[in-house]
Amino acid sequence: MITAHILPITDDTTLDEFIQAARSAGMHLITNGFKVVVSPVVPPGFWRIAVKVKTPTAAVLEHQPCAA
């Protein structure tokens, strides 16, 4: 049996905090193309949203304009 977990999400919660709360609860960020929810399983019709957390240095270097 799967038990429900209530995550501390408010209107002021950032996406990074949302992802960390889902990971710490052992859940996935999933979507069906219309809604984004957090779930311990990925039901049919939904797929996981891949999230890669980069270091601030890597993010800055990746978005620098080309010198050409």
N, C-alpha and C positions, 0 to 999 in steps of 0.2 A: 504494500500500500504506500502511495506517495503522500507525504504530508505537505501542507501548504506552508510557505514561509512568507512573512510580510516584510518587504524591504523598506527601509526608511527613505522613501522618495517623495520629494515635494516639488513645487513649481520652481524653486530656486536651485534644485540639484543639477549639477553639471553632468555632461555626458560621461566624463571621466569618473566621477563619483558613482554614477549609475552603473557603469561597467564594473568598477571595483566591488560594489555591493553585490552584484550578481555573481561575480567570481568567488567572493568569499562565502556565499551561500551555496556554491556548487551548481549554479544554474547557467543557462544560456540566454543570450539576447537573440530573439528569433522574430521573424516577420512572415506575413503571408502576402506581402505586397501592399497592404492597406494599413495594417496595425503592426506596431512593434511592442512586444511583450517579453517578459522574463519568465522562463519555464525550466523545470528540471529535465524535461524531455522535449524532443522535437516531434510534434505530431504530424501526421500526413497533411500536406498542403502548406506546411511552414518550412523555412530553412533558417539555418544559423547565420547570423551577421558576423562576419569575420572582422575582428578589431585588432589592430596592431598598435601597441603603445610604443611610441618612439621616444628616444631621449631628446630633450630640447635642442641639443647640439646637432643631432642628425636631422631633425626637422628643419632647422634654420639652413643648414648646408644644402638640403635637397631643394629648397625653394628660392635659391639665389638665381638671379637672371643670368642668362648666357652672356659671356663677354664678347661674342663674335659680332 
